[in-house]
């Protein structure tokens, strides 16, 4: 197994996940009904890997 390729792929997936979380965050900010029930800070804390 090529370690460099694996690290690159994992990094690519991580960054893609952050971008997806950003898109969902923008959606939540523009839908007031959903915004009240979601804690956006918790989403970012967990998606960055800080929560694990």
Helices and strands as residue ranges (DSSP letters): H 3-30, H 32-35, H 40-47
